[in-house]
Amino acid sequence: MQTEAVTPSQVGARVGLSGKTIRREIEAGELHAFRTRGGHYRVRASEADKYVARMNATNATNGTNGS
């Protein structure tokens, strides 16, 4: 069974952040991800959706747009 996964850059594009910032979030434990055999991060689509929702809720509370 293969799970749909996205890159950190794809997650970042959804919340107005760079792929590098998303990789830092992964390394800090703020976003769950796994590494491919080549060592690249991938985020399960369901985890990305949760992260995007959390960021949007935080930005709405703070009155910011994420950029």
Secondary structure as GFF3:
##gff-version 3
##sequence-region A 1 67
A	DSSP	beta_strand	5	6	.	.	.	ID=ss1
A	DSSP	alpha_helix	8	15	.	.	.	ID=ss2
A	DSSP	alpha_helix	19	27	.	.	.	ID=ss3
A	DSSP	beta_strand	34	35	.	.	.	ID=ss4
A	DSSP	beta_strand	41	44	.	.	.	ID=ss5
A	DSSP	alpha_helix	45	62	.	.	.	ID=ss6
###
